[in-house]
Amino acid sequence: MKNPSIITADDHPLLLKGLNDFLIEKKYNLIGSANNGREAYNLIIKQEPDIAIIDIQMPYMSGLEIAKNCKTHGSRTKVVLITLHKEKELYQKAQELNIFGYILKEVAIEEIENCIETVSGGHPYFSPKIKELLAFENVEDSTLNSLTPSERKILKLIAKDKTNKDIASLLFISYRTVEKHRSNIINKLNLEPKTNSLLIWAKENHDKLL
């Protein structure tokens, strides 16, 4: 697949124009462009491009919905998603749908040529930046998993602005035991032993403690 046929889609006109101009300048075979999900999907069905480079979040149909429909209908088009989103869940869904590429918008122009070349050769391309971010998240997850159930309970209460005295009363343990747990948590999370470091961390990460 020396010069694959490509369609693009993005609901931001300037971003779409920037991507199209770049592809044309680099002599890629751009055969169509859309500014919403429905148009993009219809283009894929009608034109059957080798590659579809589409925004993950668009009106009428998201990039993930387009990919799901393409998979269901046995389309041979290789879907590449461009996104601002760095959430692990979206990345995992993309992998489940056999999406061929996943690029962050902030590095799209830098990576698009490498992505097209890789995808054209039949291999998936996932932005190294997203892999770095997920690797960092996995380190955080494993650190959290090292906390005991008691330590997690205490962290949740700290996130709710409970003092050591409050926590001791609520969990029916001594004040000194709470202090010991706090010290262990700070060590496990590799935090600076400053007065508010644990409170700040607990508030910023409370959703991970649910």
C-alpha distance (Angstrom), angle and dihedral (degrees) to the residues before:
residue distance angle dihedral
M1 . . .
K2 3.82 . .
N3 3.82 99.3 .
P4 3.80 107.8 11.6
S5 3.81 121.6 -155.2
I6 3.80 109.5 -110.8
I7 3.82 137.5 -167.1
T8 3.81 123.6 -169.3
A9 3.81 133.3 -158.0
D10 3.81 133.9 -173.6
D11 3.82 131.3 144.8
H12 3.83 90.8 -141.6
P13 3.84 105.3 84.9
L14 3.81 95.6 -156.8
L15 3.80 93.9 49.2
L16 3.80 90.8 46.8
K17 3.82 91.8 48.9
G18 3.82 91.1 48.1
L19 3.80 91.7 51.7
N20 3.83 93.6 44.8
D21 3.81 93.1 47.1
F22 3.79 89.9 51.0
L23 3.83 93.4 49.5
I24 3.82 92.0 47.3
E25 3.80 91.8 47.3
K26 3.80 89.4 52.4
K27 3.85 89.7 50.3
Y28 3.81 96.3 -114.7
N29 3.81 118.3 160.3
L30 3.83 99.3 -107.1
I31 3.82 106.5 180.0
G32 3.81 102.5 170.2
S33 3.78 147.8 -0.1
A34 3.81 135.6 -156.4
N35 3.80 136.7 -170.6
N36 3.82 99.8 -154.3
G37 3.78 138.3 36.7
R38 3.80 97.7 -106.5
E39 3.81 92.2 52.3
A40 3.79 90.3 47.0
Y41 3.80 93.2 52.1
N42 3.82 92.1 46.9
L43 3.81 89.5 50.6
I44 3.81 90.8 52.0
I45 3.83 91.9 50.4
K46 3.81 93.5 44.8
Q47 3.82 101.5 39.2
E48 3.82 100.4 28.4
P49 3.82 93.3 -150.2
D50 3.79 120.6 -165.8
I51 3.82 90.7 -125.1
A52 3.83 133.5 21.1
I53 3.82 114.7 -162.0
I54 3.80 105.0 -164.2
D55 3.78 140.9 167.9
I56 3.80 113.0 -110.8
Q57 3.83 94.2 -136.0
M58 3.82 117.5 49.5
P59 3.82 137.8 140.0
Y60 3.84 119.6 -87.7
M61 3.81 95.0 9.1
S62 3.80 131.2 22.3
G63 3.78 124.0 -135.8
L64 3.81 89.5 -107.5
E65 3.84 91.4 52.3
I66 3.80 90.2 49.9
A67 3.81 90.3 50.7
K68 3.82 90.8 47.8
N69 3.82 91.8 51.5
C70 3.80 91.3 46.4
K71 3.81 89.8 52.2
T72 3.83 92.4 46.9
H73 3.81 92.3 50.3
G74 3.79 94.6 44.6
S75 3.80 95.0 -116.3
R76 3.81 113.8 177.1
T77 3.83 91.9 -148.8
K78 3.78 112.6 118.2
V79 3.81 109.0 -133.3
V80 3.81 120.2 -142.6
L81 3.82 116.5 -171.6
I82 3.79 122.8 -151.0
T83 3.78 112.9 -162.1
L84 3.79 147.5 167.0
H85 3.80 88.8 -151.9
K86 3.78 121.4 101.2
E87 3.81 99.3 179.6
K88 3.78 116.5 136.4
E89 3.84 91.5 -136.9
L90 3.83 93.0 60.5
Y91 3.79 91.6 47.0
Q92 3.82 90.8 50.5
K93 3.83 91.7 48.5
A94 3.80 89.1 50.9
Q95 3.80 90.2 53.9
E96 3.82 92.0 47.4
L97 3.82 89.9 54.2
N98 3.82 91.7 52.5
I99 3.79 90.9 -116.1
F100 3.80 108.8 178.8
G101 3.78 99.4 -147.5
Y102 3.79 140.6 23.3
I103 3.81 117.5 -175.0
L104 3.80 130.7 173.5
K105 3.82 113.2 -126.1
E106 3.79 91.8 -130.8
V107 3.83 90.4 65.4
A108 3.82 100.4 24.9
I109 3.82 99.1 113.9
E110 3.82 91.1 45.7
E111 3.81 92.7 51.3
I112 3.81 105.3 30.8
E113 3.83 96.7 91.2
N114 3.79 92.5 49.1
C115 3.81 89.0 46.1
I116 3.84 94.3 51.0
E117 3.81 91.4 47.2
T118 3.82 92.5 49.0
V119 3.82 94.2 44.8
S120 3.83 91.4 45.6
G121 3.79 87.6 57.5
G122 3.80 89.6 56.4
H123 3.79 96.3 -103.6
P124 3.83 126.8 120.0
Y125 3.80 118.4 -115.2
F126 3.80 120.5 -152.6
S127 3.80 118.6 179.9
P128 3.84 110.2 -102.6
K129 3.82 87.0 -138.1
I130 3.83 92.3 62.7
K131 3.81 90.2 47.3
E132 3.82 89.8 52.8
L133 3.81 91.3 50.5
L134 3.80 92.4 48.7
A135 3.79 92.0 47.0
F136 3.83 87.8 54.1
E137 3.83 90.0 49.3
N138 3.80 90.7 50.5
V139 3.81 89.9 53.9
E140 3.82 88.6 52.0
D141 3.82 90.8 47.5
S142 3.80 92.8 52.0
T143 3.83 89.8 48.9
L144 3.79 90.4 52.3
N145 3.80 90.4 48.4
S146 3.80 88.9 58.0
L147 3.82 90.4 65.4
T148 3.79 117.5 99.2
P149 3.84 120.0 -124.1
S150 3.84 88.8 -105.3
E151 3.79 91.8 51.8
R152 3.82 91.4 49.7
K153 3.82 90.3 50.3
I154 3.80 90.1 52.0
L155 3.82 91.7 47.8
K156 3.82 90.6 52.6
L157 3.82 89.9 51.8
I158 3.81 91.8 47.1
A159 3.84 87.9 53.4
K160 3.83 86.7 56.0
D161 3.84 90.6 56.1
K162 3.80 94.4 -106.1
T163 3.81 115.7 159.0
N164 3.81 124.1 -133.9
K165 3.82 88.0 -101.6
D166 3.83 91.5 51.8
I167 3.81 91.6 48.3
A168 3.81 92.7 48.8
S169 3.80 89.9 51.8
L170 3.83 94.9 45.3
L171 3.82 94.9 47.3
F172 3.82 96.0 37.6
I173 3.80 93.0 -123.1
S174 3.81 132.4 121.9
Y175 3.79 123.8 -88.6
R176 3.82 88.8 -118.7
T177 3.83 91.2 55.0
V178 3.81 89.9 53.6
E179 3.80 90.1 51.1
K180 3.81 90.6 50.3
H181 3.83 91.3 50.1
R182 3.83 90.5 48.9
S183 3.79 90.6 52.2
N184 3.83 91.5 49.6
I185 3.83 91.4 48.6
I186 3.82 91.9 50.3
N187 3.82 89.8 51.7
K188 3.81 94.0 47.0
L189 3.81 92.8 48.1
N190 3.80 90.2 45.4
L191 3.81 92.2 -127.6
E192 3.79 129.1 161.2
P193 3.83 107.2 -98.5
K194 3.81 91.5 -121.7
T195 3.81 123.5 138.6
N196 3.82 98.4 -101.9
S197 3.82 102.1 23.7
L198 3.82 93.6 102.9
L199 3.81 93.5 44.1
I200 3.83 91.3 51.2
W201 3.83 91.9 47.1
A202 3.84 92.3 47.3
K203 3.82 92.3 50.7
E204 3.81 93.9 46.6
N205 3.81 93.2 47.7
H206 3.81 102.3 32.3
D207 3.84 91.4 119.2
K208 3.83 89.6 61.9
L209 3.81 90.5 55.8
L210 3.83 95.7 59.2
